[in-house]
Amino acid sequence: MIDVINIGIIGAGAIGCLFGGNISKVKYNNITINVTLYTRERHKKAIRDNGLILEQNGKKENLLNLNVFTEPKYPNRPNINDKFPFQYLFLTTKTYDLESAIDEYCELIKNSKYFIILQNGIGNVEIVKKKISHFKILRAVTSNGA
């Protein structure tokens, strides 16, 4: 039985933080969800100093339970025997950063169970398939604005 789910977000800008923040709030039975954000230095500093502030439907929430990095690192995991550092690793960068993000985070992607592409644009999956096994690639779309 899974008791810990590790989720990573590469390119944690507006959309990545929206998804990562909302996922980090999920409570289900005795399952712990760990969310790690990979973002730019100024976002990392702001989140570490102040938490991630989500504003939705006129309500503000301050989330303090997120790991935040600027480069591909594995966070400390409660269950070190997990085969995959992340069960789900999301890519939420801008499409023009797709290839450089794949190159920079390639090992992290390959060692994760599923890689979820959450980007605008077409042809993204084909680019990713050149470097990553198609068996782990999932495509997601959103109508959320952030």
C-alpha positions in Angstrom: 0.0 0.0 0.0 1.2 3.5 -0.9 1.5 5.7 2.2 3.6 8.5 0.6 3.2 10.0 -2.8 6.0 12.2 -4.0 5.2 14.8 -6.7 7.6 17.1 -8.4 6.9 20.2 -10.5 9.5 21.4 -13.0 9.0 25.0 -14.0 7.0 26.1 -10.9 5.9 29.5 -12.1 2.2 30.5 -11.9 0.6 27.3 -13.2 3.2 25.0 -11.6 2.7 26.7 -8.2 -1.1 26.6 -8.6 -1.1 22.9 -9.3 1.7 22.1 -6.7 0.0 24.2 -4.0 -3.4 22.6 -4.6 -2.0 19.1 -4.7 -0.1 19.7 -1.4 -3.4 20.5 0.3 -4.9 17.1 -0.6 -5.7 14.9 2.4 -6.7 11.3 1.8 -6.8 8.6 4.4 -3.3 8.1 5.8 -1.5 9.1 2.6 1.2 11.8 2.8 1.7 13.9 -0.3 5.1 15.5 -0.6 5.4 18.2 -3.3 8.7 19.5 -4.5 8.8 22.7 -6.7 11.7 23.4 -9.1 11.7 27.1 -9.9 13.7 30.2 -10.4 15.9 31.6 -7.6 13.6 34.6 -6.8 10.6 32.3 -6.5 12.5 29.8 -4.4 13.6 32.6 -2.0 10.1 34.0 -1.7 8.5 30.6 -1.1 11.2 29.6 1.5 10.9 33.0 3.2 7.1 33.4 3.1 5.5 30.1 2.1 3.6 29.7 -1.2 0.7 32.1 -1.2 -2.3 30.9 -3.2 -5.1 33.2 -3.9 -8.3 31.5 -5.3 -11.9 32.6 -5.2 -11.1 35.6 -3.1 -9.3 33.5 -0.4 -5.6 33.6 0.4 -3.8 30.6 1.8 -0.2 30.4 2.9 1.3 26.9 2.3 4.5 26.1 4.2 4.8 22.3 3.4 6.7 22.5 0.1 10.2 21.6 -0.9 11.7 24.2 -3.2 14.8 23.9 -5.4 16.4 25.7 -8.4 18.2 22.7 -9.7 17.5 19.0 -10.1 17.9 17.6 -6.6 16.1 14.7 -4.8 14.4 16.0 -1.7 14.6 14.0 1.6 12.0 11.3 1.3 10.2 9.6 4.2 10.3 6.3 2.5 13.9 5.9 1.1 13.1 2.5 -0.3 10.8 3.9 -3.0 11.8 2.8 -6.4 11.0 6.2 -7.9 11.9 9.6 -6.3 8.7 10.9 -7.8 5.6 8.9 -8.7 4.4 11.9 -10.7 6.8 14.6 -12.1 5.0 17.5 -13.9 6.6 19.8 -16.5 4.9 23.2 -16.4 7.6 25.3 -18.2 6.8 27.5 -21.1 7.0 25.5 -24.4 10.1 27.4 -25.6 11.9 26.1 -22.5 10.9 22.5 -23.1 14.1 21.0 -24.5 16.4 22.8 -22.1 14.3 21.6 -19.2 14.3 18.0 -20.5 18.1 18.2 -20.8 18.6 19.7 -17.3 16.2 17.4 -15.5 16.7 14.3 -17.7 18.0 12.0 -14.8 15.2 13.1 -12.5 12.6 12.5 -15.3 14.0 9.1 -16.2 14.0 8.0 -12.5 10.4 9.1 -11.9 7.4 6.8 -12.5 5.3 9.1 -14.7 6.2 12.3 -16.5 3.2 14.7 -17.0 3.5 17.4 -19.6 1.2 20.3 -18.6 2.0 22.9 -21.3 0.3 24.9 -24.0 1.3 24.1 -27.6 1.4 21.2 -30.0 4.2 18.8 -30.7 5.5 18.8 -27.1 5.0 15.1 -26.6 6.9 14.3 -29.8 9.9 16.3 -28.5 9.8 14.6 -25.2 9.5 11.1 -26.7 12.9 11.6 -28.4 14.6 11.6 -25.0 12.2 9.9 -22.6 10.4 6.5 -22.7 6.9 7.0 -24.1 5.6 4.5 -21.5 5.9 7.1 -18.7 4.7 10.2 -20.6 1.2 11.6 -19.7 -0.3 14.7 -21.3 -2.5 17.1 -19.3 -4.4 20.2 -20.1 -5.8 22.9 -18.0 -8.3 25.8 -18.4 -7.0 27.4 -15.2 -5.4 30.8 -15.4 -2.7 31.8 -12.9 
